[in-house]
Amino acid sequence: MPKPPPFSRPVTALRKAALAFPETTEDHPWGECAFKVRGKVFLFLSTGDDTLSLSMKLPQSNGFAILLPFTKPTGYGLGKSGWITATFTPGESIPLPLLLDWLEESFCAVAPKRVSATLAAAPVAKARPAALRSRR
């Protein structure tokens, strides 16, 4: 049986969680996945044989996130707006619960207030996408 790609589990979890947010779509500009809410990107996700790279907007946790060894400010001037890029290689530990928390923060930072408010207004168990609820 062939071995699955090195990042299939985290990519599947991140993709599933991103698409569970309200009004989210997936696009594929520049050969990577972009997850958008009402046309605005909240997650860039790119995989290859030797790297997993993701970029998110983190207005609250940017100061902490940037101290981690697998992160750096996102290029193209996005880092100045709170975007970080996390990069992993095969065999590295991927902190999926942390990345899922960041995903929610990024969604809420980018989504229009009416859309992100649906997460805050509903009871937590029902409002959070299932991929996020199951790890708490």
Disulfide bonds with the S-S distance in Angstrom:
none
